[in-house]
């Protein structure tokens, strides 16, 4: 695993884009519910930071996938990577869509994109979790 002082970088960095993806969806829902522009503005920031920090998480995850044989040998790792790349693409599109008129971007397409991203986070997290919990990769007992 790619780590600093035994702490896995990928596992540490993925928490932020995951949380921000959920925050984006929540901000969209609150904007839909209240009509308050604050939530539309919060959504554009959450979408952008989910994408940008997601790129950093993807870089460390890609290094692990390519450099650690125990990870590379698992089908779940490749599925996790493929879904994560698709997720990053949609996060980037969601952010880009909001950059020019974030208020008008939320309904209906912004909230649909952010909802789809939440589903994709669940799917990629499932496969990433299989690597940790089923195969013990990235733990002190694994590679």
Secondary structure, DSSP 8 states (H G I E B T S, - for coil): --EETTEEHHHHHHHHHHHHHHHHHHHHHHHHHH--HHHHHHHHHHHHHHHHHHHHHHHHHHHHHHH-HHHHT-HHHHHHHHHHHHHHHHHHHHHHHHSS-HHHHIIIIIHHHHHHHHHHHHHHHHHHHIIIIIT-TTSTT--
